[in-house]
Amino acid sequence: MKTVIFLGTPESVRLGGYLAQHLSTKGEKVFLMGKKSILPSYSSFKTIVVSPVATAHTMSIALEKAGATKVISFMNLPICEAANALNIPFTYAEPENYKDPKPFRNKKSLLKKAERIVVIGNSDKKLNPRMYASNAVRAANPAVGVEHYSKNKPSCFKKENNIVAAGNFTKDGGFDVLLETWARLAPAHSTWHLTIVGNGTQKETLNKFIKKYNLQSSTELVDNNTDLYPLLRTADIYVNPARKSEGLDTVLDAMASKLPVLTTDIKGANKLISNGVNGLVVNPGEEEPLTNALDELMVNWGKRVDMAVEAEHLKDRYPVKEFVALFEDND
């Protein structure tokens, strides 16, 4: 079995990458396909790079060359069209209420030919029949957790003093507020280190702030093409400082990885976090609450451990095994 997984958006790397690893353990030979800017450079899987304006015809040539026998598409319809033209079984996945950047004619009629449509969402309502055919199923966004090197204990038992944050380096990402917080806390916590994963228009501004306040030894900005999960393995705290609703997928994964999390009160946060029980929630865009909450987690080892243990229960509410099983059924 040669499976091509198409990563249609940067957000699809998270689930598509995990699915690739899972299917490879089942004996499938997996290729990752997509634009060069989206395909993760750290992946060990063979990649197929396509042009941002690639048509179904050019994609079908690439599929034939790879000898594909199955296609899984995350948020890309031309690859489904190419697979259909070659009579290759295909599955399509997208978040609920996803809007295609470029409207695709006859989307529903094309997806009727899919073996399955996986709609990623948590709504209790029936799927919109005008958008999806009867082969569509809804699946909860799964929690992709990682094991720490000490598998039976939260990472924070090891007291390695690592803080990780990830997101977009834009105003909405809130990393300016996080660095203002860090400038106040770092001098008093010399054994702690902050790693921020991301990219965006504010990257240079953030770097200038780090230099201005002499935070180079305690702070690192790394590119968003960096594999986040090895960082979660050795983290003690995960922070999401977003001003608007973004980054909750990674918050979910951090919690499933048995980490205490600190996030702003953006839309959806209250579905994941019981404030003070399995994490902390503060107002977005405000430095003082973020500073106080992060300081509390840094100095209170017992609280970190208690929250980490509670946070891991999200793996039961958002199981990844049920999600990947939807793609295994198409063999």
DANOR-V649497 format. One record per helix or strand. SS is the DSSP state (2 for helix, 1 for strand). FROM is the first residue (numbers start at 1). TO is the last residue. Records with the same first field share a line. If there is no record, write none. Layout:
BEGIN
SS->FROM-TO + FROM-TO
END
This chain:
BEGIN
1->2-7 + 29-34 + 46-49 + 70-74 + 89-95 + 116-120 + 136-139 + 162-168 + 193-199 + 219-223 + 237-240 + 260-264 + 275-275 + 279-282
2->12-25 + 56-66 + 78-85 + 107-111 + 155-158 + 171-173 + 175-188 + 203-212 + 228-233 + 248-256 + 269-272 + 287-299 + 301-311 + 314-317 + 320-328
END
